[in-house]
Amino acid sequence: MVRSTLGVVLMVGVLLVASACADGVGQTALSVTVTSHEDGVTVLGDRNVQIIGTVVGASAVTVSSAAANVPASVSDGTFEATLRLDDGANDLVVTASRGSESVTVTLELVYPFLDLSPFPVADVVIGGLRDDVDQSVSATSVAGPYSTAASDGGRLYLGDFEAQRVLVFDSFPEADGAAAAVVLGQPDFTSSGAGLGPASFNGVAGVAAADGHLFVPDRANHRVMVWTSPPTENGAAADFALGQDDLDSAASGCSVDRFLEPNDVAVAGGRLLVADNFNRRVLVWNTLPTSPSALPDLVLGQVDFDTCDAAGATAFGSILSVWADETRVLVADYANHRVLQWSTFPTSNGVPPDVVLGQSDFETTTASTTAAGLSNPHGVTSNGNQIFVTDTANHRVLVWDAFPTTSGVAADRVIGQSSFDLGAENDTNQDGSPGPGVSAATMAWPYFGTIVDGALVVSDYDNGRYLVFR
């Protein structure tokens, strides 16, 4: 199945038509035409898909997908049906029938879904080793992977917090031991160290890429660095920084134009979202900023841009990660052991979330090691259908196979442990204690996960590597 991180249905042709000759003299030819999805359909978060079309000469129309099969309503030559897709479904079949005759139209879908086996082993290890720890500084190693991942459709970007750099791969690595092609934040692949200026970092905490732009939160310099075209040379300077007046300043504050240790960025639906960690808020630009003077349009977690001390059950404790698409927002609230969900994208400041994961309600903030519990989750990501939470202190990733509509829903899958009640680091024999050794199925302080080109990329910090699950 061809996958798309945007979850868009891909179809060949503009209008899909099927027809059959009549069995008898004078009968109208049997035909069916699907008109509702000629430009594709987005299948994200809600598996209910509506199909509309026209039919000639048919007495019945059905729509099916895997095990699901529903009759369409037919009136005056048009038909309509709503079908709930099975997990991982990759096609819809529309069948028009008359007696023994039938014609079909098949719609090929892209339905992003990561169907992992229990206790999965990573398919690829980037920047480290499968059975040991290497935290050196080179083109093939990662000293401290405390970052999300990003792709611009070809190249892969990975942050290296300890070495104060971003590694750039020409393509998504298909095997262990891949070497980066370009490094940002340092002049070469063996240099490290923090700094301030147009080409230096002091705490790389995330990456996002879209429309040719690269966004990197530079945490301790209280800024988000922006490249307006993909950098192709080592040590390439950023074009500007959000949160600062210039590329040589590192002021912090609680205001519309300042950050306090921004930790993550997300780009979705033309918007930019920044997790402004110690200001306990998410800032939203409705269009991608093109200069340092561009100010955010919306704030979540606070009532306005000059307030950073919100209190209450839905206030953020410490936010380290944000994910969004065109209609929803997810925030990892590390200090309160939970993930907050907005099922509809907010349009005004301070709108509270409507669903919480990791807790039974918004008032509870207890850490736990269960299918419904979390302990210091740093990261959250999604492919539009599933939610992936890096449950850091439990050394695992929890997976929800659908967006919940109520709070406290238990996860469907776990990565990094063989069961929901285990939570030790590098528990290779799954006895509830660390070790022995390291494997590509276990983790030690996983901080962030990102869906990139349909795969889950997890930053496995203490093991000095990124794990890729497909």
C-alpha positions in Angstrom: 0.0 0.0 0.0 1.4 3.4 -1.0 1.5 5.6 2.2 1.1 9.3 2.6 1.9 11.2 5.8 -1.1 13.4 4.9 -3.4 10.5 4.6 -4.7 11.5 1.2 -6.4 9.0 -1.0 -4.6 8.6 -4.3 -6.6 7.7 -7.4 -5.8 7.3 -11.1 -8.0 9.4 -13.3 -10.6 12.1 -12.4 -13.8 10.2 -12.8 -14.2 6.5 -12.2 -16.8 4.7 -14.3 -17.7 1.1 -14.9 -20.3 -0.2 -17.4 -21.5 -3.5 -18.8 -23.5 -4.4 -21.9 -27.2 -5.3 -21.5 -28.2 -9.0 -21.4 -31.3 -8.5 -23.4 -32.6 -6.4 -26.3 -33.9 -3.0 -25.3 -32.2 -3.1 -21.8 -30.2 -0.1 -20.7 -26.5 -0.7 -20.2 -25.5 -1.1 -16.6 -23.1 1.5 -15.3 -21.8 3.1 -12.1 -19.9 6.3 -11.6 -18.3 7.5 -8.4 -18.3 11.3 -8.3 -17.6 12.1 -4.6 -13.8 11.5 -4.6 -12.5 12.5 -7.9 -10.0 14.8 -6.2 -9.2 12.3 -3.5 -10.5 12.0 0.1 -8.8 12.5 3.4 -9.2 9.5 5.7 -7.8 10.8 9.0 -9.0 10.1 12.5 -12.6 9.3 11.4 -12.9 6.0 9.5 -16.4 6.9 8.3 -16.2 7.6 4.5 -19.1 8.8 2.5 -19.4 7.6 -1.2 -21.6 9.4 -3.7 -22.2 8.6 -7.4 -24.5 7.9 -10.2 -25.9 4.7 -11.5 -27.7 3.6 -14.7 -29.8 0.5 -15.0 -29.0 -1.0 -11.6 -31.5 -2.3 -9.0 -28.9 -2.3 -6.1 -25.6 -0.7 -5.2 -23.2 -1.9 -2.4 -20.0 -0.4 -1.1 -17.5 -2.7 0.6 -14.0 -2.5 2.2 -12.4 -5.7 3.6 -15.0 -7.2 5.9 -17.4 -4.2 5.8 -20.2 -4.3 3.3 -23.1 -1.8 3.2 -26.0 -1.2 0.8 -26.2 2.2 -0.7 -29.4 4.2 -0.9 -30.4 4.7 -4.6 -32.8 7.4 -5.8 -33.3 9.0 -9.2 -30.1 7.6 -10.6 -27.8 8.6 -7.7 -26.5 6.6 -4.8 -25.0 7.3 -1.5 -23.4 5.2 1.2 -21.4 5.7 4.4 -18.9 3.0 5.3 -16.6 2.6 8.3 -13.2 1.4 7.1 -11.4 -1.5 8.7 -8.0 -0.9 10.2 -5.4 -0.6 7.5 -8.0 -0.9 4.7 -6.6 0.2 1.3 -9.5 0.1 -1.0 -13.2 0.6 -1.4 -15.3 -1.4 -3.9 -18.6 0.0 -5.3 -20.8 -2.7 -7.0 -23.9 -2.0 -9.0 -26.1 -5.0 -9.8 -29.1 -6.0 -11.8 -30.1 -9.6 -11.7 -27.1 -11.7 -12.6 -25.2 -8.6 -14.0 -22.8 -6.5 -12.0 -20.2 -3.9 -12.5 -17.6 -2.6 -10.0 -15.4 0.5 -9.4 -12.4 0.2 -7.0 -11.1 3.2 -5.2 -7.5 2.8 -4.1 -6.9 4.5 -0.7 -4.0 5.6 1.4 -5.0 4.9 5.0 -2.0 5.6 7.3 -1.8 2.8 9.8 1.2 1.2 11.5 0.3 -2.4 12.2 3.1 -3.5 14.5 3.6 -7.0 15.9 3.8 -7.4 19.7 7.1 -6.4 21.2 8.4 -5.3 17.8 12.1 -5.1 16.9 13.2 -1.9 15.1 13.6 -2.2 11.4 16.4 0.3 11.2 18.7 1.8 13.8 20.1 5.3 13.0 23.0 6.9 14.8 23.8 4.0 17.1 24.0 0.2 17.5 21.5 -2.6 17.9 23.2 -4.3 20.8 25.4 -1.7 22.3 25.7 2.0 23.1 27.7 4.4 21.0 27.4 8.1 21.9 30.4 9.4 20.0 30.3 12.4 17.6 30.5 11.4 13.9 28.4 11.3 10.7 27.1 7.9 11.7 26.5 8.4 15.5 24.3 10.5 17.7 25.5 11.7 21.1 22.2 12.6 22.5 19.0 12.1 20.5 16.6 14.5 22.3 14.6 15.6 19.3 11.8 14.9 16.9 12.5 13.9 13.3 11.4 15.6 10.1 11.4 15.0 6.4 11.0 17.4 3.5 9.9 14.7 1.1 13.3 13.4 0.5 15.8 14.3 3.1 15.6 13.3 6.8 16.5 15.7 9.6 17.5 14.4 13.1 18.5 16.5 16.1 21.5 15.7 18.3 21.0 17.6 21.6 24.3 16.7 23.2 26.4 17.5 20.2 24.4 20.7 19.5 23.7 19.8 15.9 21.1 18.6 13.3 22.1 15.7 11.1 20.8 15.8 7.5 20.4 12.5 5.5 20.0 12.7 1.7 17.2 10.0 2.0 15.5 8.0 4.7 18.0 5.3 5.7 17.0 1.8 4.8 19.7 0.0 6.8 21.7 0.5 10.0 24.8 2.6 10.1 23.7 5.3 7.6 25.9 8.4 7.4 24.5 11.9 7.4 25.4 14.0 4.4 25.2 17.5 6.0 25.4 18.8 9.6 23.9 22.0 10.9 25.1 23.8 14.1 28.7 22.6 13.6 31.4 23.1 10.9 31.9 19.3 10.5 30.8 15.9 11.8 33.4 15.7 14.6 32.8 19.1 16.3 30.4 19.7 19.1 29.6 22.5 21.6 27.0 25.1 22.2 27.0 28.6 20.9 25.0 31.6 19.8 24.7 33.1 16.4 23.2 32.3 13.0 24.9 28.9 12.7 25.0 27.6 16.3 22.7 25.9 18.8 22.4 25.7 22.5 19.9 22.8 22.9 18.4 21.3 19.8 15.1 20.0 20.9 13.1 19.4 17.7 12.8 19.8 14.0 10.0 20.4 11.5 10.2 20.8 7.7 7.5 22.0 5.3 7.2 24.0 2.1 11.0 24.2 1.8 11.4 25.6 5.3 13.3 24.1 8.2 12.3 25.0 11.8 14.6 24.1 14.7 13.9 25.0 18.4 17.1 26.3 19.9 16.0 25.7 23.5 18.5 27.5 25.8 18.8 30.4 23.3 15.0 30.9 23.5 14.4 30.9 19.8 13.2 28.9 16.8 15.7 29.0 14.0 14.3 29.1 10.5 15.9 28.2 7.1 13.7 29.4 4.2 15.3 26.8 1.8 16.8 23.4 2.6 20.4 23.8 3.8 22.9 21.9 1.7 26.3 22.8 3.3 27.8 22.0 6.7 27.3 24.8 9.2 24.8 26.7 7.0 23.4 29.8 8.7 19.7 30.2 9.5 17.9 33.0 7.7 16.2 34.3 10.9 14.9 33.3 14.3 11.5 33.5 15.9 11.6 34.8 19.4 14.5 37.1 18.9 15.1 40.4 17.1 18.3 39.1 15.5 20.4 35.9 15.3 22.8 37.1 18.0 20.3 37.6 20.8 19.0 35.2 23.4 16.4 37.1 25.4 13.6 35.2 27.1 10.2 36.3 28.4 6.5 35.9 28.6 5.1 37.9 25.7 3.9 37.6 22.2 7.4 37.9 20.8 9.5 35.8 23.3 9.9 32.2 24.4 11.2 30.5 27.5 13.0 27.4 26.3 10.9 26.3 23.3 11.1 22.5 23.0 9.2 21.4 19.9 7.6 22.6 16.6 4.9 21.2 14.3 3.7 22.3 10.9 0.2 21.3 9.8 -2.3 22.8 7.4 -0.1 25.8 6.7 0.2 26.6 10.4 3.2 26.6 12.7 2.9 25.5 16.3 5.6 25.9 18.9 5.7 24.2 22.3 6.9 27.1 24.6 7.9 24.8 27.4 8.5 26.9 30.5 5.9 29.5 29.5 3.5 26.5 29.6 1.8 27.3 26.3 1.6 26.5 22.6 1.9 29.4 20.2 0.2 29.2 16.8 1.0 31.0 13.6 -1.9 30.6 11.1 0.6 31.0 8.2 4.2 30.1 8.1 6.3 33.1 9.3 8.6 34.7 6.8 10.5 37.1 9.1 11.4 37.4 12.8 8.7 40.1 13.2 5.9 37.7 12.4 3.8 37.3 15.6 1.7 34.3 16.6 -2.1 34.5 16.1 -3.2 32.2 18.9 -2.1 30.8 22.2 -3.1 27.6 23.9 -2.7 26.9 27.6 -2.9 30.6 28.6 -5.7 33.2 28.3 -3.5 35.7 26.4 0.1 36.2 25.2 1.2 38.1 28.3 0.0 35.5 30.8 2.1 32.4 31.7 0.8 31.4 35.0 -2.5 29.7 34.2 -3.9 27.4 36.8 -6.6 24.8 36.8 -7.3 21.2 35.7 -6.6 21.9 32.0 -3.5 24.1 32.5 -0.2 22.8 31.3 2.4 21.5 33.8 5.3 21.3 31.4 4.9 20.8 27.7 7.6 19.2 25.6 5.9 18.1 22.4 3.0 19.2 20.1 1.4 17.6 17.1 -1.4 18.9 14.9 -3.2 18.3 11.6 -5.7 20.6 10.0 -8.4 19.8 12.6 -6.8 18.5 15.8 -4.1 19.2 18.3 -2.2 16.9 20.7 0.2 18.2 23.5 2.4 16.0 25.8 2.1 17.4 29.3 5.2 15.9 30.9 4.8 17.1 34.4 1.2 16.0 34.7 1.8 12.5 33.2 -0.8 13.0 30.4 -1.5 13.9 26.8 -4.1 16.6 26.0 -6.3 16.5 22.9 -8.3 19.1 21.1 -10.6 17.3 18.8 -11.4 20.5 16.9 -8.6 23.0 16.1 -9.1 26.0 18.5 -9.8 29.4 17.0 -9.5 31.6 20.1 -7.0 31.9 23.0 -7.1 29.6 25.9 -9.6 27.1 24.6 -9.3 24.0 26.9 -8.7 20.5 25.6 -11.7 18.1 25.5 -9.9 14.7 26.0 -7.0 13.6 28.2 -4.9 10.4 27.8 -2.9 8.9 30.6 -5.4 10.0 33.3 -9.1 9.2 33.9 -9.9 12.9 34.1 -8.4 16.4 34.0 -8.1 16.6 37.8 -5.9 13.5 38.2 -2.1 13.7 37.7 -0.7 10.4 38.8 2.1 8.5 37.1 1.5 4.8 36.4 2.6 1.8 34.3 -0.6 0.5 32.8 -2.3 0.5 29.4 -4.1 3.7 30.4 -1.4 5.3 32.4 1.7 7.4 31.6 4.9 8.5 33.4 6.5 11.7 32.3 5.6 11.5 28.6 7.8 13.7 26.5 6.6 13.2 23.0 3.4 12.7 21.0 2.8 12.2 17.3 0.3 10.8 15.0 -0.2 9.5 11.4 -3.7 11.0 11.5 -5.4 7.7 12.6 -3.2 6.4 15.4 -1.6 8.3 18.4 1.9 7.4 19.5 3.1 8.7 22.9 6.7 8.3 24.1 6.1 7.3 27.7 9.6 8.3 28.8 9.9 7.1 32.4 8.3 3.8 31.5 10.8 3.4 28.6 8.1 2.6 26.0 5.8 4.0 23.4 2.1 3.6 23.8 -0.2 3.4 20.7 -3.8 4.2 20.4 -5.3 2.8 17.2 -7.9 5.6 16.9 -8.4 9.1 18.3 -10.4 8.7 21.6 -13.6 10.6 22.1 -13.5 10.2 25.9 -10.8 10.5 28.5 -8.8 7.7 30.1 -9.0 5.3 27.2 -6.4 2.5 27.4 -3.8 2.2 24.7 -4.1 -0.7 22.1 -0.4 -1.4 21.7 3.0 -1.0 23.4 6.5 -0.7 21.9 9.6 -1.2 24.0 8.0 -3.6 26.4 6.2 -6.9 25.9 3.3 -6.0 28.2 1.6 -2.9 29.6 2.7 -3.6 33.2 6.5 -3.6 32.4 8.5 -0.3 32.5 12.2 -0.9 33.1 14.8 0.5 30.7 16.6 -1.9 28.3 14.7 -4.8 29.8 15.9 -7.3 27.2 14.7 -10.4 29.0 11.4 -8.7 30.1 11.8 -9.6 33.8 10.9 -6.1 35.0 14.5 -5.1 35.6 17.1 -3.2 33.4 19.2 -5.3 31.1 21.0 -7.4 30.5 22.6 -5.4 27.6 20.8 -3.6 24.8 18.5 -4.7 22.1 16.6 -3.1 19.1 13.3 -4.0 20.8 14.0 -2.1 24.1 14.6 1.5 25.0 16.3 3.6 27.6 14.7 7.0 28.1 12.9 7.5 24.8 12.0 11.1 24.5 10.3 11.8 21.2 8.6 9.9 18.4 7.7 11.2 14.9 5.8 9.7 12.0 8.0 10.2 9.0 7.0 8.7 5.6 4.7 6.3 7.4 7.3 5.0 9.8 7.7 5.7 13.5 11.0 7.3 14.4 11.8 7.2 18.2 14.7 9.1 19.9 16.2 6.5 22.2 18.3 8.9 24.3 20.4 6.8 26.7 21.2 4.3 23.9 22.4 7.1 21.6 20.2 6.2 18.6 17.0 6.6 16.7 14.8 3.5 16.2 12.7 3.2 13.1 9.5 1.0 13.2 7.7 0.3 9.9 
